[in-house]
Amino acid sequence: MDRSQKAESVAQLNAVFNEVGVVVVTRNLGLTVAQSTVLRGKIREAGATYKVAKNRLAKLAAQDTDYAGIGDLLTGPTALAWSVDPVAAAKAVVDFAKTTDKIEIVGGSLGNVVLDADGVKALASMPSLDELRAKLIGLVQAPATKLAQLTTAPAAKLARVFQAYADKDAA
């Protein structure tokens, strides 16, 4: 990489760090190309991105952002996973790490909060933003459904009483 390519790489990573919700740092312990392809596919499906970046360039890009704290985690053969959804990248990486011992979760950052490996795993166990939205909509809709049932229930009961009297008189 020449100097201009490095500057461009730092600028791209800096833009990413200013936009995302979470960054997860992983250590490659001998992933094969096939395993790496599968990992990238799973991360892409989750709406996240996975990139191997030079540690020095990633540290430079993280300076003056909320993710400056991940600089200490960037040692050895590392890669970064990030997403706008605070849970997506962590969940995808943790799920993949359960299937192989060739990748190690070093830590990450949720905004300006630096997470260790256990923190990333705890973050991955939380529901995603879409799941939380679905639960919230369900909670909002539930009272309206109950209200509709309660307002129609007395009329239905009254109709059943009238029908019972009509059936009694007919018999």
N, C-alpha and C positions, 0 to 999 in steps of 0.2 A: 504494500500500500504506500502510495506516495503522500506527501503532505496534504494536498488538496482533497484526496479521497478520505483521509483521516478527519479533516475538518468537516467534510460533508457527513461522514458517519456520526461524528459528535453532534452536529446540528440536528440530524434526524432523531437520534436517541434523546436529545434534549427536548425536542418537540413532543416525543412520545411521553417522556416523564412529566411534561406539563399538562397532558391530556388524560392520562390513565388513572384508574382508581386503586389498582394494586400492582405491585411488581414482586415476582417470586424468583429467587435465585436458586438454581440447581447446580449440582456438580456432576459432571459426566464421569462415570467410572467404567468406561469401556462399552458404551452403547454401540451396537452395530448400526449400519445404515438402515436396515429394515426396521429395527426398533425405533430409530430416530424418526423415520418416515411415519410410523404408526403414531408415535407421540405427537408429532406435528399435526397429523390429521385429527387426532382427538382434541387437541388444543384449539384447532381451527373450528371444529364443530361446536365447541363451547363458546365461541365468539372471542377467543383470545389469540395472542400471537406468541411465538416461541422463537428466539433468536440467539445464536452464539455470537457474542461480541467480545472484542478485546477488552480485558479488564481495565486497562489504563484509560481507554477511550470511554468506557462506560462510567468510570469514576469522574472523568472530566465532564461528561454529559449530565451526570447527576448533581454536580455542583450547582448551587443557587436554585435548586428545586426542592420540593418536599421529600424527595427520595435521596437526599445527600447521605443519609445514614447507611445506605446499603454498600457504601464504599468499602467498609471493613469486611463485608462478606465476599467481595470479589477477589478471591485468591485461587489459583489453580485453574483447572479446566472447567469454567463455569458457563452457564447459559441463563438467559433471562426469559421469563414468561410474564406477559402483562395483559390486562384487560381493563375496560372501562367499568364493567360490573365488578364490584369488590370481591366476589366469590368465584367467578368463572375460572380464572387462571389457576387459582389455588386448588379448586376442586379437580380440574383436569390433570394437573401435575400429581397431586396426591393419589388420585385413582390409578394413574399409570405407574407410580412408584410402588404401589401395592403388588403389581404384577411382575416386577423385576427388581433385582438388587443392583442393577447397573446405573441407576440414577439416585442421587442423594439430594434431599431437600436441605439446603443450607440455611435458608431464612427468606426474608422478604420485607416488604414495607407496605403499609396501608396508609397512604398519605405520609405524614411526617412521623408516624409510629413505626419503629423498626420491630419486626417480628423474628423470633427464632424459629427453628423447625417445628416445634410444638405449636407455636402461635399460628403458623401457616396451616398446620393440620386442623387446628381448632376452627380457623376461618373456613376451611374446606368443608367442615361438617355443618356449617350454617346453610340455610336455604338461600337460593340465588335470588336476585332482584325480581325476576319474573315470577318465581314461586311466591315471594312475599306479596307482590302485586295481586296475584290470584287469590291468596288468602284474604287480603284486605277487601277485595271486591266481594268475596263470599261473605265476609262479615257485614259489609254494608248492605248487601242484598238480603241477608237473612231476616233482619227486622221488618223489612218491607213485605216479605213473603208471609211472615207470622201475622203482621197486621192485616193483610188481605184475608188470611184464613180466619182470624178472629172476627172480622166484620161480616163475613159470609156465614159463619157458624150459627149464630142465632136464627137467621132466616131459614137455614137448612133444618135446624131442629124444629122450628115452628111448622115448616112444611111437613116434616115427618109426623108430628103430632096430629095435624089436620088429616093426613092420609090415614093414620091409625083410626081416628074417629070415623072417617068415611068408610073404611073397611069394616069397622064394628057395626055401623048402621046398616051396611049392605048385607051383613051376615045374619 
